[in-house]
């Protein structure tokens, strides 16, 4: 994997993209905006499951409405994140905070998928099961943790 990161670091295409300041700024904007799309759409559903938002709206309908926004955000985030990663792939790969951030993001997405796949079932019940609320709460905590860890990656590891 380290050899792949070294190759990415030296690929002329990625070097030229990341060395052009206007494009680097655009990548950061797309990355953060798409993160807001992901966390916002998942968070709305999670907060509904917790009974904090949209109590009158059916969980399944809300999850269905938010799902396309979540996936658009995921696609944009992965693309922009990979291109930004390519600027210093070796340094990021070797950075423990970056690895922790990626693990937290992956877990948060898995929890988000669990919530969305079960929303229809939970929406048909008279009340949301406690286990569903725990899953939604953990998903929110994972996203907050991923965001905070992501903000610290440049400061702690010197990358970015």
VEXDREN-770248 format. One record per residue (C-alpha): residue number from 1; residue in three letters; x, z, y. Coordinates in Angstrom, 3 decimals, decimal comma. Each point is the difference from the previous one (the first is absolute). Layout:
// residues N
REC     k     r          u          w          v
REC   NUM   ALA          X          Z          Y
...
// end
This chain:
// residues 160
REC     k     r          u          w          v
REC     1   UNK      0,000      0,000      0,000
REC     2   UNK      2,876      0,788      2,340
REC     3   UNK      1,425     -3,494     -0,555
REC     4   UNK     -3,369     -1,484      0,987
REC     5   UNK      0,030      2,078      3,185
REC     6   UNK      3,519     -1,231      0,815
REC     7   UNK     -1,200     -3,582     -0,493
REC     8   UNK     -3,044      0,597      2,244
REC     9   UNK      2,276      1,496      2,678
REC    10   UNK      2,024     -3,203      0,085
REC    11   UNK     -2,747     -2,610     -0,351
REC    12   UNK      0,218     -2,215      3,120
REC    13   UNK     -3,796     -0,293      0,258
REC    14   UNK     -0,524      3,762      0,206
REC    15   UNK      3,055      0,517      2,210
REC    16   UNK     -1,296     -2,541      2,520
REC    17   UNK     -3,546      1,419     -0,006
REC    18   UNK      1,163      3,563      0,521
REC    19   UNK      2,575     -0,875      2,645
REC    20   UNK     -2,527     -1,661      2,325
REC    21   UNK     -1,354      2,867      2,120
REC    22   UNK     -3,468     -1,431      0,838
REC    23   UNK     -0,702     -0,573     -3,694
REC    24   UNK      1,320      3,445     -0,931
REC    25   UNK     -2,375      1,543      2,549
REC    26   UNK     -2,897     -2,090     -1,318
REC    27   UNK      0,793      1,144     -3,553
REC    28   UNK     -0,105      3,645      1,078
REC    29   UNK     -3,324     -0,512      1,782
REC    30   UNK     -1,501     -1,740     -3,046
REC    31   UNK      1,390      2,698     -2,288
REC    32   UNK     -1,486      2,875      1,993
REC    33   UNK     -3,287     -1,783      0,688
REC    34   UNK     -0,439     -0,819     -3,687
REC    35   UNK      0,824      3,604     -0,883
REC    36   UNK     -2,790      1,083      2,352
REC    37   UNK     -2,314     -2,446     -1,789
REC    38   UNK      0,862      1,485     -3,385
REC    39   UNK     -0,108      3,653      0,986
REC    40   UNK     -3,029     -0,467      2,243
REC    41   UNK     -2,102     -1,785     -2,591
REC    42   UNK      1,008      2,355     -2,804
REC    43   UNK     -0,310      3,042      2,252
REC    44   UNK     -3,547     -0,879      1,034
REC    45   UNK     -1,055     -0,086     -3,655
REC    46   UNK      1,955      3,170     -0,808
REC    47   UNK     -1,552      1,872      2,919
REC    48   UNK     -3,447     -1,212     -1,079
REC    49   UNK      0,609      1,355     -3,488
REC    50   UNK      1,078      3,305      1,522
REC    51   UNK     -3,263      0,050      1,987
REC    52   UNK      1,733     -0,086      3,386
REC    53   UNK     -1,041     -3,511      1,130
REC    54   UNK     -2,993     -2,270     -0,529
REC    55   UNK     -2,080      2,408     -2,018
REC    56   UNK     -3,018     -2,296      0,236
REC    57   UNK      1,877     -3,038     -1,300
REC    58   UNK      0,260     -0,685     -3,711
REC    59   UNK      3,545      0,494     -1,322
REC    60   UNK     -0,097     -3,196     -2,049
REC    61   UNK     -1,150     -2,127      2,939
REC    62   UNK      2,650      1,480      2,260
REC    63   UNK      2,734     -0,536     -2,591
REC    64   UNK     -1,124     -3,612     -0,469
REC    65   UNK      0,093     -0,548      3,765
REC    66   UNK      3,495      1,482      0,343
REC    67   UNK      1,599     -1,573     -3,094
REC    68   UNK      0,794     -3,432      1,530
REC    69   UNK      1,635      1,666      3,029
REC    70   UNK      2,085      2,178     -2,285
REC    71   UNK      1,285     -2,973     -2,016
REC    72   UNK      0,697     -2,115      3,094
REC    73   UNK      1,977      2,944      1,333
REC    74   UNK      1,892      0,394     -3,287
REC    75   UNK      0,991     -3,677     -0,096
REC    76   UNK      1,157     -0,051      3,643
REC    77   UNK      1,797      3,323     -0,445
REC    78   UNK      1,863     -1,072     -3,119
REC    79   UNK      1,125     -3,285      1,559
REC    80   UNK      1,086      1,511      3,320
REC    81   UNK      1,554      3,003     -1,745
REC    82   UNK      2,025     -2,166     -2,357
REC    83   UNK      1,328     -2,149      2,823
REC    84   UNK      0,969      3,127      1,970
REC    85   UNK      1,516      1,486     -3,183
REC    86   UNK      2,072     -3,162     -0,426
REC    87   UNK      1,884      0,759      3,223
REC    88   UNK      1,757      2,917     -1,685
REC    89   UNK     -1,127     -0,190     -3,616
REC    90   UNK      3,039      1,761     -1,436
REC    91   UNK     -0,193      2,874      2,476
REC    92   UNK     -3,739      0,425     -0,522
REC    93   UNK      0,355     -0,168     -3,774
REC    94   UNK      2,588      2,777      0,095
REC    95   UNK     -2,008      2,152      2,431
REC    96   UNK     -1,769      2,967     -1,660
REC    97   UNK     -2,571      0,285      2,841
REC    98   UNK     -0,865     -3,685     -0,421
REC    99   UNK     -0,461      0,449     -3,741
REC   100   UNK     -2,230      3,030      0,585
REC   101   UNK     -2,038     -1,981      2,538
REC   102   UNK     -0,474     -2,865     -2,454
REC   103   UNK     -1,067      2,409     -2,754
REC   104   UNK     -2,512      1,662      2,329
REC   105   UNK     -1,406     -3,380      1,085
REC   106   UNK     -0,341     -1,124     -3,610
REC   107   UNK     -1,766      3,229     -0,973
REC   108   UNK     -2,288     -0,228      3,044
REC   109   UNK     -0,969     -3,564     -0,924
REC   110   UNK     -0,681      1,074     -3,597
REC   111   UNK     -2,232      2,820      1,233
REC   112   UNK     -1,725     -2,439      2,356
REC   113   UNK     -0,693     -2,361     -2,882
REC   114   UNK     -1,394      2,899     -2,065
REC   115   UNK     -2,317      0,919      2,885
REC   116   UNK     -1,175     -3,587      0,498
REC   117   UNK     -0,560     -0,625     -3,706
REC   118   UNK     -2,087      3,153     -0,354
REC   119   UNK     -1,876     -0,177      3,308
REC   120   UNK     -2,962     -1,839     -1,532
REC   121   UNK     -0,378      2,667     -2,688
REC   122   UNK      0,371      2,836      2,492
REC   123   UNK     -2,427     -1,665      2,395
REC   124   UNK     -2,776      0,094     -2,608
REC   125   UNK      0,262      3,755     -0,496
REC   126   UNK     -2,015      2,506      1,986
REC   127   UNK      3,249      1,606      1,193
REC   128   UNK      3,670     -0,934     -0,136
REC   129   UNK      1,770      1,758     -2,899
REC   130   UNK      2,716      2,531      0,915
REC   131   UNK      2,591     -2,049     -1,917
REC   132   UNK     -0,760     -3,012      2,199
REC   133   UNK      0,533      2,137      3,080
REC   134   UNK      3,352      1,168     -1,349
REC   135   UNK      1,073     -3,619     -0,600
REC   136   UNK     -1,069     -0,965      3,535
REC   137   UNK      1,801      2,994      1,511
REC   138   UNK      3,200     -0,734     -1,945
REC   139   UNK     -0,154     -3,636      1,152
REC   140   UNK     -0,163      1,118      3,635
REC   141   UNK      2,897      2,434     -0,500
REC   142   UNK      2,069     -2,734     -1,668
REC   143   UNK     -0,578     -2,418      2,905
REC   144   UNK      0,906      2,617      2,577
REC   145   UNK      3,114      0,869     -1,993
REC   146   UNK      0,983     -3,663     -0,350
REC   147   UNK     -0,413     -0,588      3,732
REC   148   UNK      2,022      3,077      0,938
REC   149   UNK      2,710     -0,840     -2,518
REC   150   UNK      0,080     -3,612      1,216
REC   151   UNK      0,552      1,192      3,546
REC   152   UNK      2,979      2,044     -1,148
REC   153   UNK      1,714     -2,726     -2,044
REC   154   UNK      2,032     -1,387      2,947
REC   155   UNK      0,851      3,452      1,358
REC   156   UNK      1,085      1,512     -3,297
REC   157   UNK      1,627     -2,978     -1,705
REC   158   UNK      1,327     -1,910      3,004
REC   159   UNK     -1,831     -3,160     -1,048
REC   160   UNK     -2,482     -1,872      2,105
// end
